[in-house]
């Protein structure tokens, strides 16, 4: 799978919205999981752009 930089903030938004989880360990009912190739980048993006 090819990684596209523009998808990182999109997946981050979906994680914040509760539609996606970063990993299987974080997943709850009804959530999809961010593809493995993006997980580290999305987690870093969320940490760097934390609200507050």
CNS distance restraints for C-alpha pairs under 8 A (distance, minus, plus):
assign (resid   1 and name CA) (resid  37 and name CA) 7.70 0.50 0.50
assign (resid   3 and name CA) (resid   7 and name CA) 7.93 0.50 0.50
assign (resid   3 and name CA) (resid  37 and name CA) 6.86 0.50 0.50
assign (resid   3 and name CA) (resid  38 and name CA) 7.23 0.50 0.50
assign (resid   4 and name CA) (resid   8 and name CA) 7.54 0.50 0.50
assign (resid   6 and name CA) (resid  10 and name CA) 7.13 0.50 0.50
assign (resid   7 and name CA) (resid  11 and name CA) 6.08 0.50 0.50
assign (resid   8 and name CA) (resid  12 and name CA) 6.14 0.50 0.50
assign (resid   8 and name CA) (resid  38 and name CA) 6.78 0.50 0.50
assign (resid   8 and name CA) (resid  41 and name CA) 6.64 0.50 0.50
assign (resid   8 and name CA) (resid  42 and name CA) 5.51 0.50 0.50
assign (resid   8 and name CA) (resid  45 and name CA) 7.40 0.50 0.50
assign (resid   9 and name CA) (resid  13 and name CA) 6.06 0.50 0.50
assign (resid   9 and name CA) (resid  42 and name CA) 7.14 0.50 0.50
assign (resid   9 and name CA) (resid  45 and name CA) 7.19 0.50 0.50
assign (resid  10 and name CA) (resid  14 and name CA) 6.35 0.50 0.50
assign (resid  11 and name CA) (resid  15 and name CA) 6.13 0.50 0.50
assign (resid  11 and name CA) (resid  20 and name CA) 7.48 0.50 0.50
assign (resid  11 and name CA) (resid  34 and name CA) 6.80 0.50 0.50
assign (resid  11 and name CA) (resid  42 and name CA) 6.68 0.50 0.50
assign (resid  12 and name CA) (resid  16 and name CA) 6.22 0.50 0.50
assign (resid  12 and name CA) (resid  42 and name CA) 5.57 0.50 0.50
assign (resid  12 and name CA) (resid  43 and name CA) 7.69 0.50 0.50
assign (resid  12 and name CA) (resid  45 and name CA) 7.07 0.50 0.50
assign (resid  12 and name CA) (resid  46 and name CA) 6.27 0.50 0.50
assign (resid  13 and name CA) (resid  17 and name CA) 6.11 0.50 0.50
assign (resid  14 and name CA) (resid  18 and name CA) 6.22 0.50 0.50
assign (resid  14 and name CA) (resid  19 and name CA) 5.33 0.50 0.50
assign (resid  14 and name CA) (resid  20 and name CA) 5.52 0.50 0.50
assign (resid  15 and name CA) (resid  19 and name CA) 5.92 0.50 0.50
assign (resid  15 and name CA) (resid  20 and name CA) 4.63 0.50 0.50
assign (resid  15 and name CA) (resid  21 and name CA) 5.55 0.50 0.50
assign (resid  15 and name CA) (resid  22 and name CA) 6.88 0.50 0.50
assign (resid  16 and name CA) (resid  20 and name CA) 7.99 0.50 0.50
assign (resid  18 and name CA) (resid  31 and name CA) 7.14 0.50 0.50
assign (resid  19 and name CA) (resid  30 and name CA) 7.61 0.50 0.50
assign (resid  19 and name CA) (resid  31 and name CA) 5.27 0.50 0.50
assign (resid  19 and name CA) (resid  32 and name CA) 6.55 0.50 0.50
assign (resid  20 and name CA) (resid  27 and name CA) 7.63 0.50 0.50
assign (resid  20 and name CA) (resid  31 and name CA) 5.03 0.50 0.50
assign (resid  20 and name CA) (resid  32 and name CA) 4.69 0.50 0.50
assign (resid  20 and name CA) (resid  33 and name CA) 5.31 0.50 0.50
assign (resid  20 and name CA) (resid  34 and name CA) 6.28 0.50 0.50
assign (resid  21 and name CA) (resid  26 and name CA) 5.75 0.50 0.50
assign (resid  21 and name CA) (resid  27 and name CA) 5.18 0.50 0.50
assign (resid  21 and name CA) (resid  28 and name CA) 7.80 0.50 0.50
assign (resid  21 and name CA) (resid  31 and name CA) 6.29 0.50 0.50
assign (resid  21 and name CA) (resid  32 and name CA) 6.20 0.50 0.50
assign (resid  21 and name CA) (resid  33 and name CA) 4.88 0.50 0.50
assign (resid  21 and name CA) (resid  34 and name CA) 6.17 0.50 0.50
assign (resid  22 and name CA) (resid  26 and name CA) 6.52 0.50 0.50
assign (resid  22 and name CA) (resid  27 and name CA) 7.58 0.50 0.50
assign (resid  22 and name CA) (resid  33 and name CA) 5.86 0.50 0.50
assign (resid  22 and name CA) (resid  34 and name CA) 5.28 0.50 0.50
assign (resid  22 and name CA) (resid  39 and name CA) 5.72 0.50 0.50
assign (resid  22 and name CA) (resid  42 and name CA) 7.48 0.50 0.50
assign (resid  22 and name CA) (resid  43 and name CA) 7.10 0.50 0.50
assign (resid  23 and name CA) (resid  27 and name CA) 6.42 0.50 0.50
assign (resid  23 and name CA) (resid  33 and name CA) 5.76 0.50 0.50
assign (resid  23 and name CA) (resid  34 and name CA) 6.64 0.50 0.50
assign (resid  23 and name CA) (resid  36 and name CA) 7.86 0.50 0.50
assign (resid  23 and name CA) (resid  39 and name CA) 7.07 0.50 0.50
assign (resid  24 and name CA) (resid  33 and name CA) 6.42 0.50 0.50
assign (resid  27 and name CA) (resid  31 and name CA) 6.02 0.50 0.50
assign (resid  27 and name CA) (resid  32 and name CA) 7.25 0.50 0.50
assign (resid  27 and name CA) (resid  33 and name CA) 6.88 0.50 0.50
assign (resid  34 and name CA) (resid  38 and name CA) 6.54 0.50 0.50
assign (resid  34 and name CA) (resid  39 and name CA) 5.99 0.50 0.50
assign (resid  35 and name CA) (resid  39 and name CA) 6.38 0.50 0.50
assign (resid  36 and name CA) (resid  40 and name CA) 7.90 0.50 0.50
assign (resid  38 and name CA) (resid  42 and name CA) 5.95 0.50 0.50
assign (resid  39 and name CA) (resid  43 and name CA) 6.15 0.50 0.50
assign (resid  40 and name CA) (resid  44 and name CA) 6.20 0.50 0.50
assign (resid  41 and name CA) (resid  45 and name CA) 6.04 0.50 0.50
assign (resid  42 and name CA) (resid  46 and name CA) 6.11 0.50 0.50
assign (resid  43 and name CA) (resid  47 and name CA) 6.22 0.50 0.50
assign (resid  44 and name CA) (resid  48 and name CA) 6.14 0.50 0.50
assign (resid  45 and name CA) (resid  49 and name CA) 6.03 0.50 0.50
assign (resid  46 and name CA) (resid  50 and name CA) 5.72 0.50 0.50
